[in-house]
Amino acid sequence: MKWIGYVCYGIYVVSTCWLLASAIIQLHLLRHSRKQKVKKRPGKLSTLPFVSIQVPVYNEKYVIEGLLQSLTQLDYPRHLFEIQVLDDSTDETCSIIDRQAAHLKQKGICISVLRRASRDGYKAGALEYGLPFCKGDLVAIFDADFQPSADFIQSLIPHFSDARVGLVQARWGHLNKHQNFLTRIQTYLLDMHFTVEQEGRCQAGYFINFCGTAGIWRKRCIIEAGGWDGSILSEDLDLSYRAQLKGWRLVYDKDIIVPAQLPAGIEAFKIQQFRWTKGMAQIAKKTLHHIWRRPLPFAKKLHSVFHLLGSFTFVCLLLNALLAIPLLQLRQQYPEFIALTNYTAIGAVNLVALAYLYYQSAETSPQKNLRFLRTYPLFVVVYLAMSVQNGVAVMQGLAGMQSPFVRTPKSTNGSTQQSYVSLKVSWITLLEAGLLLYFLYGICLSVYYHDYFLLFFFVLMCWGLVILLWPFARTLIIKDFVQHKPFFQKLKKAFSF
């Protein structure tokens, strides 16, 4: 059965090569993002356009009031903008919106609240529903947890002096980046996306993407590109590519930062990641063949492939993780596999490249080095462990499996609100628990065989899965077990845990 071993080894090598290629692509984008190009900010428009501001909302009672208050502070003439709240809520968010809308109307702000009979198409469906009612030629879009600065519109609309520009995307900031280890990890992820990927692609002239919020679209661009598609979980990326394939130009302005709340709980973070990774895979399946048929520069096509298949790295990580124990067994049964698997250590270069990328994209501060050394190991273990659910999400997306748009539960002032968070154990949670046992077995095998080549990898996977599973384990042990057992209730009271 040695041939099966060679098949496993071949799959491991191919997936490792994809990870290395992805790292090289990212380093290439870093090089472009660091180029010192003299860029003049566009001049002011001779005539200020009317701007419609769309706010898609679904059960956002903790954050919607903050966004609406921020929009009242815009230093744009009040007769030249309107706020359109697209409310699909089913809770007290509705009454909060109605109360705020009445208050803003008294202050002379044009605001309307649109509600649909059904939530068809989710966020994309709401945006598409409201588009015909938008009075402006430009349409700004904000998720409910964002808080734009007063000069947001004034700073971005000059880019539309170029008639080819269909979108201007601002950079995301973070209101609660130092709340806990999870928000710090997300800060590295998002900052790398905006300072390396978005800036690098924009500088090089590659396709970039709207990030779902904190951007301004030209209404005609949305219509000509075919509008919002609610069947795709990443409707923003989908529309971005369709618009650029139609000849529109998308602009990223790194100087305008719009802060928002980062998910501070594991479950909210996992919901967001699942939606993003599956959505990217859906768009890759839908769009890549169109890109390769177009007469575009090869570099632009290549970067589009790695952009839309960016989430495929999770599949490669998951494959490598699953194959690690068979490879450990092969090293014991067939001596030639010892040398072969030793060569795969070059895959560690990927971790070095990622460390360099995230370090370069992190904000500059006197504590930068120390903070990075504390946070990056946690980032690595969580990133590895997320390959389980995200790998599943990517495979579902490529297979064409549909799933509902599950919004990311939002909180206020960084507090961990549980009203919108469900800690029910899903089959993916059970899969993560099973793989935790699988990698614990790998640790035991490494010790038993005195072969520690893959031990560090097994430890990282176990560490990350424990972090992801802890909220569910805590709920199961404390709420579902301890609270129903008198003996454990006494222990809980005695030791206050």
Backbone hydrogen bonds, N-H to C=O, Kabsch-Sander energy under -0.5 kcal/mol:
donor,donor_aa,acceptor,acceptor_aa,energy
4,I,1,M,-0.9
5,G,1,M,-1.0
6,Y,2,K,-1.7
7,V,3,W,-2.0
8,C,4,I,-2.5
9,Y,5,G,-2.6
10,G,6,Y,-2.5
11,I,7,V,-2.5
12,Y,8,C,-2.3
13,V,9,Y,-2.4
14,V,10,G,-2.5
15,S,11,I,-2.5
16,T,12,Y,-2.0
17,C,13,V,-2.4
18,W,14,V,-2.0
19,L,15,S,-2.0
20,L,16,T,-2.2
21,A,17,C,-2.6
22,S,18,W,-2.5
23,A,19,L,-1.9
24,I,20,L,-2.1
25,I,21,A,-2.3
26,Q,22,S,-2.2
27,L,23,A,-2.3
28,H,24,I,-2.1
29,L,25,I,-2.0
30,L,26,Q,-2.3
31,R,27,L,-2.1
32,H,28,H,-1.8
33,S,29,L,-2.7
34,R,30,L,-1.4
35,K,32,H,-1.2
37,K,35,K,-1.7
39,K,37,K,-1.0
40,K,38,V,-0.6
51,V,80,L,-2.7
52,S,138,L,-2.8
53,I,82,E,-2.5
54,Q,52,S,-0.6
54,Q,140,A,-3.4
55,V,84,Q,-2.6
57,V,86,L,-2.9
63,V,60,E,-1.0
64,I,60,E,-2.4
67,L,63,V,-1.6
68,L,64,I,-2.3
69,Q,65,E,-2.1
70,S,66,G,-1.9
71,L,67,L,-2.2
72,T,68,L,-1.2
73,Q,69,Q,-0.5
73,Q,70,S,-1.3
74,L,71,L,-1.1
75,D,150,A,-2.5
80,L,77,P,-2.2
81,F,78,R,-0.8
82,E,51,V,-1.9
83,I,110,C,-2.7
84,Q,53,I,-3.6
84,Q,82,E,-0.5
85,V,83,I,-0.6
85,V,112,S,-2.9
86,L,55,V,-2.1
86,L,84,Q,-0.6
87,D,85,V,-1.0
87,D,114,L,-1.9
88,D,57,V,-3.0
88,D,86,L,-0.7
94,C,91,D,-1.7
96,I,92,E,-1.8
97,I,93,T,-2.6
98,D,94,C,-2.5
99,R,95,S,-2.3
100,Q,96,I,-2.4
101,A,97,I,-3.0
102,A,98,D,-2.1
103,H,99,R,-1.8
104,L,100,Q,-2.7
105,K,101,A,-2.2
106,Q,102,A,-1.5
107,K,103,H,-0.8
108,G,105,K,-1.5
109,I,104,L,-2.2
110,C,81,F,-0.5
111,I,109,I,-0.8
112,S,83,I,-2.6
114,L,85,V,-2.9
114,L,112,S,-0.5
122,Y,119,R,-1.8
124,A,121,G,-0.8
125,G,121,G,-1.6
126,A,122,Y,-2.2
127,L,123,K,-2.4
128,E,124,A,-2.4
129,Y,125,G,-2.2
130,G,126,A,-2.0
131,L,127,L,-1.3
133,F,130,G,-1.2
134,C,130,G,-0.5
134,C,131,L,-1.6
137,D,50,F,-0.8
138,L,50,F,-1.3
139,V,217,W,-3.2
140,A,52,S,-3.0
141,I,215,G,-2.2
142,F,54,Q,-2.0
146,F,143,D,-1.6
147,Q,259,P,-2.2
152,F,149,S,-1.7
155,S,151,D,-2.4
156,L,152,F,-1.5
157,I,153,I,-2.5
159,H,156,L,-1.6
160,F,157,I,-1.8
161,S,158,P,-1.8
162,D,159,H,-1.4
163,A,161,S,-0.7
165,V,162,D,-1.8
166,G,249,R,-2.7
167,L,249,R,-1.0
168,V,216,I,-2.1
169,Q,251,V,-3.0
170,A,214,A,-2.4
171,R,253,D,-0.7
171,R,256,I,-2.7
173,G,258,V,-2.5
175,L,260,A,-2.9
176,N,260,A,-0.5
179,Q,176,N,-1.9
184,R,180,N,-1.9
185,I,181,F,-2.1
186,Q,182,L,-2.1
187,T,183,T,-1.7
188,Y,184,R,-1.5
189,L,185,I,-2.0
190,L,186,Q,-2.9
191,D,187,T,-2.6
192,M,188,Y,-2.1
193,H,189,L,-1.7
194,F,190,L,-2.5
195,T,191,D,-3.0
196,V,192,M,-1.8
197,E,192,M,-1.8
198,Q,193,H,-3.5
199,E,194,F,-1.1
200,G,196,V,-2.0
201,R,197,E,-2.7
202,C,198,Q,-2.3
203,Q,199,E,-2.7
204,A,200,G,-2.1
205,G,201,R,-1.1
206,Y,201,R,-2.2
210,F,236,D,-0.6
214,A,141,I,-1.6
215,G,141,I,-1.1
216,I,168,V,-2.3
217,W,139,V,-3.3
218,R,166,G,-2.9
219,K,137,D,-2.9
219,K,217,W,-0.6
221,C,218,R,-0.8
222,I,218,R,-1.6
223,I,219,K,-2.0
224,E,220,R,-2.7
225,A,221,C,-2.0
226,G,223,I,-1.3
227,G,222,I,-2.6
230,G,228,W,-0.6
232,I,229,D,-1.2
235,E,233,L,-0.9
238,D,234,S,-2.0
239,L,235,E,-2.2
240,S,236,D,-1.9
241,Y,237,L,-2.0
242,R,238,D,-2.1
243,A,239,L,-2.5
244,Q,240,S,-2.1
245,L,241,Y,-2.4
246,K,242,R,-0.9
247,G,244,Q,-1.3
248,W,243,A,-2.2
249,R,164,R,-2.8
251,V,167,L,-2.6
253,D,169,Q,-2.8
254,K,252,Y,-0.7
256,I,253,D,-1.0
257,I,255,D,-0.7
258,V,171,R,-2.9
260,A,173,G,-0.9
261,Q,145,D,-0.8
269,F,265,G,-2.2
270,K,266,I,-2.5
271,I,267,E,-2.3
272,Q,268,A,-2.1
273,Q,269,F,-2.5
274,F,270,K,-2.5
275,R,271,I,-2.0
276,W,272,Q,-2.4
277,T,273,Q,-2.7
278,K,274,F,-2.3
279,G,275,R,-2.2
280,M,276,W,-2.2
281,A,277,T,-1.8
282,Q,278,K,-2.3
283,I,279,G,-2.1
284,A,280,M,-2.3
285,K,281,A,-2.2
286,K,282,Q,-1.8
287,T,283,I,-2.8
288,L,284,A,-1.8
290,H,287,T,-1.0
291,I,287,T,-1.7
292,W,288,L,-2.1
293,R,289,H,-1.0
294,R,290,H,-0.8
294,R,291,I,-0.8
296,L,294,R,-2.3
301,K,297,P,-2.0
302,L,298,F,-2.9
303,H,299,A,-2.4
304,S,300,K,-1.6
305,V,301,K,-2.1
306,F,302,L,-2.0
307,H,303,H,-1.8
308,L,304,S,-2.9
309,L,305,V,-2.1
310,G,307,H,-1.3
312,F,309,L,-1.4
313,T,310,G,-1.3
314,F,311,S,-1.5
315,V,311,S,-0.6
316,C,312,F,-1.9
317,L,313,T,-2.5
318,L,314,F,-2.4
319,L,315,V,-2.7
320,N,316,C,-2.6
321,A,317,L,-2.2
322,L,318,L,-2.6
323,L,319,L,-2.3
324,A,320,N,-0.8
324,A,321,A,-0.6
325,I,321,A,-0.5
327,L,323,L,-2.3
328,L,324,A,-1.9
329,Q,325,I,-2.2
330,L,326,P,-2.4
331,R,327,L,-2.0
332,Q,328,L,-0.8
332,Q,329,Q,-0.8
333,Q,329,Q,-1.8
334,Y,330,L,-2.8
337,F,334,Y,-2.0
338,I,335,P,-1.7
339,A,335,P,-0.7
340,L,336,E,-1.6
341,T,337,F,-2.5
342,N,338,I,-1.6
343,Y,339,A,-1.2
343,Y,340,L,-0.6
344,T,340,L,-0.6
344,T,341,T,-0.7
345,A,342,N,-1.5
346,I,343,Y,-1.7
347,G,344,T,-2.4
348,A,345,A,-2.1
349,V,346,I,-2.1
350,N,347,G,-1.6
351,L,347,G,-0.5
352,V,348,A,-1.6
353,A,349,V,-2.8
354,L,350,N,-2.6
355,A,351,L,-2.4
356,Y,352,V,-2.2
357,L,353,A,-2.6
358,Y,354,L,-2.8
359,Y,355,A,-2.1
360,Q,356,Y,-2.4
361,S,357,L,-1.7
362,A,358,Y,-1.0
362,A,359,Y,-0.5
368,K,365,S,-1.9
371,R,367,Q,-2.8
372,F,368,K,-2.5
373,L,369,N,-2.3
374,R,370,L,-1.6
375,T,371,R,-2.0
376,Y,372,F,-3.0
379,F,375,T,-2.3
380,V,376,Y,-2.5
381,V,377,P,-2.1
382,V,378,L,-2.3
383,Y,379,F,-2.7
384,L,380,V,-2.5
385,A,381,V,-2.2
386,M,382,V,-2.4
387,S,384,L,-1.3
388,V,385,A,-1.6
390,N,386,M,-2.6
391,G,387,S,-1.5
392,V,388,V,-1.7
393,A,389,Q,-2.2
394,V,390,N,-2.4
395,M,391,G,-2.1
396,Q,392,V,-2.4
397,G,393,A,-2.3
398,L,394,V,-2.7
399,A,395,M,-1.7
400,G,396,Q,-0.6
400,G,397,G,-0.8
401,M,396,Q,-2.4
406,V,404,P,-0.8
407,R,405,F,-0.7
415,S,412,T,-2.1
417,Q,415,S,-1.3
421,V,418,Q,-1.1
422,S,420,Y,-0.5
426,S,424,K,-0.6
430,L,426,S,-1.9
431,L,427,W,-2.1
432,E,428,I,-2.5
433,A,429,T,-2.3
434,G,430,L,-2.5
435,L,431,L,-2.5
436,L,432,E,-1.8
437,L,433,A,-1.7
438,Y,434,G,-1.9
439,F,435,L,-2.6
440,L,436,L,-1.9
441,Y,437,L,-2.0
442,G,438,Y,-1.5
443,I,439,F,-1.9
444,C,440,L,-2.1
445,L,441,Y,-2.6
446,S,442,G,-2.4
447,V,443,I,-2.1
448,Y,444,C,-2.6
449,Y,445,L,-3.1
450,H,446,S,-0.7
451,D,446,S,-1.8
452,Y,450,H,-0.6
456,F,452,Y,-0.6
458,F,454,L,-2.1
459,V,455,L,-2.4
460,L,456,F,-2.2
461,M,457,F,-2.3
462,C,458,F,-2.4
463,W,459,V,-2.6
464,G,460,L,-2.5
465,L,461,M,-2.5
466,V,462,C,-2.3
467,I,463,W,-1.7
468,L,464,G,-2.0
469,L,465,L,-2.3
470,W,466,V,-1.6
473,A,469,L,-2.6
474,R,470,W,-3.1
475,T,471,P,-1.9
476,L,472,F,-2.7
477,I,473,A,-2.9
478,I,474,R,-2.5
479,K,474,R,-0.7
479,K,475,T,-1.1
480,D,475,T,-1.8
482,V,477,I,-3.4
483,Q,478,I,-1.8
484,H,481,F,-0.9
485,K,482,V,-1.7
489,Q,485,K,-2.3
490,K,486,P,-1.9
491,L,487,F,-1.8
492,K,488,F,-2.8
493,K,489,Q,-2.3
494,A,490,K,-2.6
495,F,491,L,-2.8
496,S,492,K,-1.3
497,F,492,K,-0.8
